[in-house]
Amino acid sequence: MTTSQDFSDQPGNDEAVMPSEWERLGVDTSAPHSARVYDYWLGGKTNFPPDRAMGRAIEEAVPSVRAMAKENRAFQSRAVRHLAEQQGIRQFLDLGTGIPTSPNTHEIAEAVSPGTRVVYVDNDPIVLAHARALMVSTPASRTTYIHADLGKPAELLGHPALTSTLDPGRPVGLLMIAVLMLIADEDDPWGKVAALRDALPSGSCLALTHPTQDFDPESVAKVAEAARAGGMTLVPRTREEVARFFDGWELIEPGVAPVMAWHPGGEPPADPHAAYYWGGVARKP
């Protein structure tokens, strides 16, 4: 799925594209974007100098951040598989999907149940360009991508591509993997999750992860400061704050837990706090 190669001093594949082409797509390559920083950590090439500079600045504060990004991604894979196998979810809404990285949500879900429907959402035009090229659905299912803002849930839920892909009467697997950190407290991320919850039918599920300062307050404070200095919002939250996102949902065991400790699928991790993320999965009653 990922490689350990360091691309910090190498141009990404996308830098071969003329700047005017990215500008035409509405891509701002002069400032870092969370999806491209994350892609850099995962060993991808869909990133630009500002993204790599931000990635390196955060690595200085937390040298193991690449491993943490991979653990966060591994949680997503386990959660999607759990929702498909154990909860019977056959349609997913993946918010803040980021640069496509195999296995993607639709690949995991379709391996369990061909015909699963998936809607991906992100606000970076470069994600759209790659999603169209790489997220090729099997003929029996439907996979689409929406360029939309998580901060506007009503607008998102009314998007024609979403309403024509997902069946409003069937449960939905709502994925919010390392995305709520991008919404400041004053913009009420809890209210946005609640709006999405209220719009989904009974039996829908929520899977989310969120970076936290609980395991290493000093280092994570440096990460947040590095992000602010680069013009990015990155808000770590405590377990109590993360648990509030699950208000109105029924948490599935083990509840809100370190991502490495959530159904690890093998030997329990030696140090479940080695990745600074809380994660959880819940069902709407």
C-alpha positions, 0 to 999 in steps of 0.5 A, spaced: 500 500 500 505 504 501 513 505 501 518 507 505 522 511 500 523 518 502 521 523 497 523 529 501 528 532 496 525 529 490 519 532 485 513 529 485 510 526 479 505 532 479 510 537 478 511 535 471 505 538 469 505 545 467 503 550 473 497 553 468 494 546 468 493 545 475 491 553 476 486 551 471 483 545 475 483 550 481 489 547 485 493 552 489 500 549 489 503 555 493 501 553 500 500 546 503 494 542 503 493 537 508 491 531 503 498 532 500 502 533 506 498 526 508 500 523 501 507 525 502 508 522 509 505 515 506 510 515 500 506 518 495 508 523 489 502 527 489 505 533 493 509 539 492 514 543 495 510 547 500 507 540 502 513 537 503 516 543 507 510 542 512 511 535 512 518 535 514 516 541 519 511 536 523 516 530 522 521 534 526 516 535 532 514 528 531 519 523 528 514 517 527 509 521 524 509 517 517 508 511 521 502 514 525 499 516 518 500 508 516 497 506 522 491 511 521 490 508 514 490 501 517 485 503 522 480 505 516 481 499 512 479 495 518 473 499 520 471 499 513 471 491 513 468 491 520 462 495 517 461 491 511 462 484 514 459 485 521 454 491 520 452 489 513 453 496 510 453 496 503 454 504 501 459 509 504 460 516 505 468 517 505 469 525 507 476 528 506 478 522 502 485 525 500 489 522 495 487 515 493 491 510 496 490 503 495 486 499 498 481 505 497 474 504 501 471 502 495 476 496 494 475 494 501 468 494 501 467 491 494 471 485 496 466 483 502 460 485 497 460 487 490 455 492 488 457 497 494 456 504 493 461 509 495 461 517 495 468 520 496 468 527 498 474 532 498 475 540 497 482 539 494 481 539 486 487 535 485 484 529 489 478 530 484 483 529 478 486 523 481 480 520 483 477 520 476 483 516 474 484 511 479 478 510 483 475 505 477 469 502 480 467 495 478 461 494 473 456 492 479 457 498 483 457 505 483 463 510 486 463 517 485 467 523 487 464 530 490 468 536 490 465 539 496 466 542 503 465 538 510 464 545 513 457 545 509 453 539 511 446 541 508 450 543 501 454 536 501 448 532 503 444 535 497 449 534 492 446 531 486 452 526 485 450 524 492 443 523 492 443 519 485 448 514 488 446 513 495 439 510 497 437 515 502 433 509 505 439 504 507 444 505 512 450 509 510 457 508 513 460 515 514 467 515 514 471 521 517 478 519 518 483 524 520 479 530 518 475 533 523 482 536 526 481 541 520 475 544 523 476 549 529 472 549 535 469 556 533 466 552 527 463 547 531 465 540 528 460 537 533 454 540 530 457 538 523 457 531 525 450 531 528 447 534 522 450 528 518 448 523 523 441 526 523 440 526 516 442 518 516 437 513 517 437 508 523 443 503 522 448 507 519 455 507 522 460 512 523 468 511 523 472 516 525 479 518 527 482 524 530 489 526 532 490 527 540 495 531 545 493 526 550 499 521 549 505 526 548 502 534 549 509 537 548 510 534 541 503 535 539 503 542 541 509 543 536 505 540 531 499 544 531 504 550 531 508 548 525 501 547 522 499 554 524 505 557 522 504 554 515 497 557 514 493 550 516 488 549 521 490 543 525 486 542 532 488 536 536 483 534 541 482 530 548 479 523 548 473 527 552 472 531 546 473 526 541 468 522 544 463 528 543 463 526 536 459 520 538 453 523 541 447 520 539 451 514 536 452 507 540 459 506 540 461 499 538 466 495 542 472 497 544 469 504 544 473 510 543 480 507 543 487 508 540 487 507 533 492 501 534 488 498 539 481 498 535 481 491 533 488 490 531 487 483 527 493 480 530 497 480 536 495 487 540 500 492 539 506 493 544 505 500 545 498 502 543 499 509 544 505 510 539 500 513 534 497 519 537 490 518 534 483 516 538 479 512 533 472 509 534 466 506 530 459 507 532 452 505 530 446 510 529 440 506 533 
